[in-house]
Amino acid sequence: ATAANGVSDSCTLTVKTPLRAVLPKDLVTIEAEAFAGTSAACYVLPDGVTDIGSRAFGDCANLVRIEIPASVTGIADNAFEGCSGLIIIAPEGSTAHEFAVDHEIIWMAE
């Protein structure tokens, strides 16, 4: 992850049961494969995130919902590769809304 001030760090997230994961408020970029293969059922991205990298949520078998703010302006084509049954919650007209439509993912307005 990369914060607004440019500081980067990484960590290992172990999730034992599906849950709703609210990510840190200072998160700016979700790097490639950052959450790939995790078991959370829902992720809430904070306002201020601008980019979602390649396979950032790839192969998240339990992921059924992700809330993406209007601040996101870049989403890799394969960010959600291997996630079936996903619903994207995002503002109408946002990059996430357009991504959902282009990739035939269910979209709902926040």
Order of alpha helices (4+ residues) and beta strands (2+ residues): beta-beta-beta-beta-beta-beta-beta-beta-alpha-beta
